Amino acid sequence: MSHYRLALVCASVVTMCALAGCFPAPRTMPDASFIRGDEHGAEPPDCEQLYRRSGLLDGGVPRPKMAWGCATYSNLAAQVVNPKDLFDPAPLGPTDANVAASAVRRYRTDKVTPLDTSTSRSAQ
């Protein structure tokens, strides 16, 4: 009887752990190629093209379709300055270690350059 109970508890724990995690995105989830753009700016995707069946049930009733990636790609398109960077990004140039080291040094010695109050505000 104790082996049966132990097996039942283990099976229950495994099932709860499997159901508690996030569901993985579908294998057919779109990529950033849904964002279109030209030299004037990026255009967010048509979310109708992104709808996929959810595959999830709610009390035996299929859940509504979901537009996987629509919000992510719409937000990305709104933030893009040069759409060419999405499709043909320029290689990163060399970094200046002295500039980075001097920023760390100023932080450690409490000599941080204050924010420009005309263009920034405190987070408080």
C-alpha positions as CSV (number, residue, x, y, z in Angstrom):
1,M,0.0,0.0,0.0
2,S,2.8,2.5,0.8
3,H,4.5,1.9,-2.6
4,Y,1.2,2.6,-4.3
5,R,0.7,5.8,-2.3
6,L,4.3,6.9,-3.0
7,A,3.8,6.3,-6.8
8,L,0.6,8.2,-6.7
9,V,2.2,11.2,-4.9
10,C,5.1,11.2,-7.3
11,A,2.8,11.0,-10.4
12,S,0.8,13.9,-8.9
13,V,3.8,16.0,-8.3
14,V,5.2,15.4,-11.8
15,T,1.8,16.2,-13.3
16,M,1.5,19.4,-11.3
17,C,5.0,20.5,-12.2
18,A,4.4,19.9,-15.9
19,L,1.1,21.8,-15.8
20,A,2.4,24.7,-13.7
21,G,5.1,25.8,-16.2
22,C,4.5,28.1,-19.2
23,F,3.3,26.5,-22.3
24,P,6.0,26.7,-25.0
25,A,5.4,28.9,-28.0
26,P,4.2,27.0,-31.1
27,R,6.9,25.8,-33.5
28,T,5.2,27.9,-36.2
29,M,5.7,31.1,-34.2
30,P,6.6,33.9,-36.6
31,D,9.9,35.6,-36.7
32,A,10.9,39.3,-37.2
33,S,10.4,38.9,-41.0
34,F,6.8,39.9,-40.3
35,I,8.0,43.5,-39.8
36,R,8.1,45.4,-43.1
37,G,10.0,48.6,-43.6
38,D,11.7,51.0,-46.0
39,E,14.0,54.0,-45.6
40,H,11.2,55.9,-43.9
41,G,10.4,53.6,-41.0
42,A,9.3,50.2,-39.9
43,E,5.7,49.0,-40.3
44,P,4.1,46.8,-37.7
45,P,2.8,43.4,-38.8
46,D,-0.8,42.7,-39.7
47,C,-1.9,40.8,-36.7
48,E,-4.5,38.9,-38.7
49,Q,-1.6,37.0,-40.3
50,L,-0.2,36.0,-36.9
51,Y,-3.2,34.3,-35.5
52,R,-2.7,30.7,-34.6
53,R,-5.0,28.2,-32.9
54,S,-4.0,28.1,-29.2
55,G,-4.4,24.4,-28.7
56,L,-5.4,25.0,-25.1
57,L,-8.8,24.0,-23.6
58,D,-10.7,25.8,-21.0
59,G,-13.2,23.4,-19.5
60,G,-13.2,21.4,-22.7
61,V,-13.9,24.5,-24.8
62,P,-11.1,25.6,-27.2
63,R,-9.6,28.9,-26.2
64,P,-9.6,31.7,-28.7
65,K,-6.9,32.0,-31.3
66,M,-3.8,34.0,-30.3
67,A,-1.7,36.4,-32.4
68,W,1.7,35.0,-31.3
69,G,4.3,37.8,-31.4
70,C,2.0,40.6,-32.5
71,A,2.6,42.9,-29.5
72,T,6.3,42.1,-29.5
73,Y,6.8,42.9,-33.2
74,S,4.5,45.9,-33.1
75,N,6.5,47.4,-30.2
76,L,9.8,46.6,-32.0
77,A,8.6,48.3,-35.2
78,A,7.6,51.4,-33.2
79,Q,11.1,51.6,-31.8
80,V,13.1,51.1,-34.9
81,V,14.9,54.2,-36.3
82,N,16.7,52.6,-39.2
83,P,14.7,49.5,-40.6
84,K,17.9,48.3,-42.4
85,D,19.2,47.4,-38.9
86,L,16.6,44.7,-38.7
87,F,17.5,42.9,-41.9
88,D,21.1,43.8,-42.6
89,P,22.6,45.0,-39.4
90,A,26.0,46.8,-39.4
91,P,28.8,45.0,-37.6
92,L,29.7,46.3,-34.2
93,G,32.8,48.4,-34.2
94,P,35.5,48.3,-31.6
95,T,34.7,49.4,-28.1
96,D,36.7,51.9,-26.1
97,A,37.7,50.2,-22.9
98,N,39.1,53.4,-21.4
99,V,35.7,55.1,-21.6
100,A,34.0,52.2,-19.9
101,A,36.7,52.0,-17.2
102,S,36.5,55.7,-16.5
103,A,32.7,55.4,-16.0
104,V,33.2,52.6,-13.5
105,R,36.0,54.6,-11.8
106,R,33.6,57.6,-11.4
107,Y,30.9,55.4,-10.0
108,R,33.2,53.8,-7.4
109,T,34.7,57.2,-6.3
110,D,31.2,58.8,-6.1
111,K,32.0,61.3,-8.8
112,V,29.2,60.4,-11.2
113,T,28.2,63.0,-13.7
114,P,24.7,64.3,-12.7
115,L,21.8,63.9,-15.1
116,D,20.9,66.8,-17.3
117,T,17.7,68.0,-15.6
118,S,16.5,69.7,-18.8
119,T,16.2,66.4,-20.6
120,S,15.9,63.9,-17.7
121,R,14.0,63.5,-14.5
122,S,14.4,61.6,-11.2
123,A,12.8,58.2,-11.0
124,Q,11.4,59.1,-7.5
